């Protein structure tokens, strides 16, 4: 007798209701299913009956469903209540802000709170991208997001202001300051009040100084409305780039190309 034949009508009805209400292309977490009354034993029966298939410990998808990293991010945010999100270059690329820099991105940059880690199932699965995850508390977790619609579901990513700050957080070891300047050039429509709020809730002196330096360097109109007296820029010099040029206003050492206007 097949295992499917041993399932009760109630079991089949229950999984049918679940799958109808759950967006396709997303990961389903075992922990979330348990909270909804689906015992580990029942989940095992669903896998044996070919309703669900495992993609790693604690994570499943519909049998035969094609799931991308976006569907996994949906699960982390909506089912596990984590703040992990596409940020930095990835968010800017999704928002169409870096298309002239990178036509075909081969990596995905994710950010999350300093207490959050990627689950093992996420790290071990082949998402067809190189995943780079950074956990940090340098920005408030409740500011600077926008919703991205993907297939049948939505998930949050960094908005342009937050994503720009995340790029600067990775300077100079994982992100080029010159590239950040090129990205900043395209951010001419940022809202000053939103920028101000993120600056005031950012605890990285390096990020704040670089952000303001690049914003002024690109000559955007919104920069004039930023209240520097409300932004803690710390004290002392910061050497961002070795062998660079010193900017006295923000007390940072930056690439020679930026100061020479090249």
KAKA-V565373 format. One record per residue. N is the residue number from 0. RES is the residue in three letters. NEAR is the number of other C-alpha atoms within 10 Angstrom. Layout:
n = [N N]
res = [RES RES]
near = [NEAR NEAR]
This chain:
n = [0 1 2 3 4 5 6 7 8 9 10 11 12 13 14 15 16 17 18 19 20 21 22 23 24 25 26 27 28 29 30 31 32 33 34 35 36 37 38 39 40 41 42 43 44 45 46 47 48 49 50 51 52 53 54 55 56 57 58 59 60 61 62 63 64 65 66 67 68 69 70 71 72 73 74 75 76 77 78 79 80 81 82 83 84 85 86 87 88 89 90 91 92 93 94 95 96 97 98 99 100 101 102 103 104 105 106 107 108 109 110 111 112 113 114 115 116 117 118 119 120 121 122 123 124 125 126 127 128 129 130 131 132 133 134 135 136 137 138 139 140 141 142 143 144 145 146 147 148 149 150 151 152 153 154 155 156 157 158 159 160 161 162 163 164 165 166 167 168 169 170 171 172 173 174 175 176 177 178 179 180 181 182 183 184 185 186 187 188 189 190 191 192 193 194 195 196 197 198 199 200 201 202 203 204 205 206 207 208 209 210 211 212 213 214 215 216 217 218 219 220 221 222 223 224 225 226 227 228 229 230 231 232 233 234 235 236 237 238 239 240 241 242 243 244 245 246 247 248 249 250 251 252 253 254 255 256 257 258 259 260 261]
res = [UNK UNK UNK UNK UNK UNK UNK UNK UNK UNK UNK UNK UNK UNK UNK UNK UNK UNK UNK UNK UNK UNK UNK UNK UNK UNK UNK UNK UNK UNK UNK UNK UNK UNK UNK UNK UNK UNK UNK UNK UNK UNK UNK UNK UNK UNK UNK UNK UNK UNK UNK UNK UNK UNK UNK UNK UNK UNK UNK UNK UNK UNK UNK UNK UNK UNK UNK UNK UNK UNK UNK UNK UNK UNK UNK UNK UNK UNK UNK UNK UNK UNK UNK UNK UNK UNK UNK UNK UNK UNK UNK UNK UNK UNK UNK UNK UNK UNK UNK UNK UNK UNK UNK UNK UNK UNK UNK UNK UNK UNK UNK UNK UNK UNK UNK UNK UNK UNK UNK UNK UNK UNK UNK UNK UNK UNK UNK UNK UNK UNK UNK UNK UNK UNK UNK UNK UNK UNK UNK UNK UNK UNK UNK UNK UNK UNK UNK UNK UNK UNK UNK UNK UNK UNK UNK UNK UNK UNK UNK UNK UNK UNK UNK UNK UNK UNK UNK UNK UNK UNK UNK UNK UNK UNK UNK UNK UNK UNK UNK UNK UNK UNK UNK UNK UNK UNK UNK UNK UNK UNK UNK UNK UNK UNK UNK UNK UNK UNK UNK UNK UNK UNK UNK UNK UNK UNK UNK UNK UNK UNK UNK UNK UNK UNK UNK UNK UNK UNK UNK UNK UNK UNK UNK UNK UNK UNK UNK UNK UNK UNK UNK UNK UNK UNK UNK UNK UNK UNK UNK UNK UNK UNK UNK UNK UNK UNK UNK UNK UNK UNK UNK UNK UNK UNK UNK UNK UNK UNK UNK UNK UNK UNK]
near = [5 8 11 14 9 10 14 10 9 9 13 15 10 12 17 13 10 13 14 9 9 15 16 18 21 24 28 27 19 19 15 16 17 13 9 10 9 17 14 13 8 16 19 16 18 21 16 14 18 14 19 22 20 18 17 14 12 15 21 19 22 21 14 10 13 12 16 15 20 23 23 22 25 25 20 22 15 15 16 14 10 18 18 24 24 28 29 27 27 23 28 23 22 16 16 11 19 20 14 10 13 11 9 8 14 11 14 20 19 23 24 21 18 11 9 14 15 17 13 12 16 19 15 11 11 13 16 11 13 13 15 12 18 19 15 16 15 17 22 17 14 8 14 19 20 15 11 17 11 12 12 11 15 16 21 22 27 28 22 27 21 26 23 23 26 25 25 25 24 15 20 15 10 10 16 16 22 18 15 19 20 16 21 23 16 13 17 14 10 16 14 16 13 15 20 18 16 20 29 18 17 20 18 18 18 21 23 22 22 24 23 17 18 20 20 15 16 17 13 17 13 17 20 12 12 18 13 14 7 11 19 16 20 14 9 8 14 17 14 20 18 10 11 16 18 19 14 9 8 19 18 20 20 23 18 15 11 15 14 8 7 8]
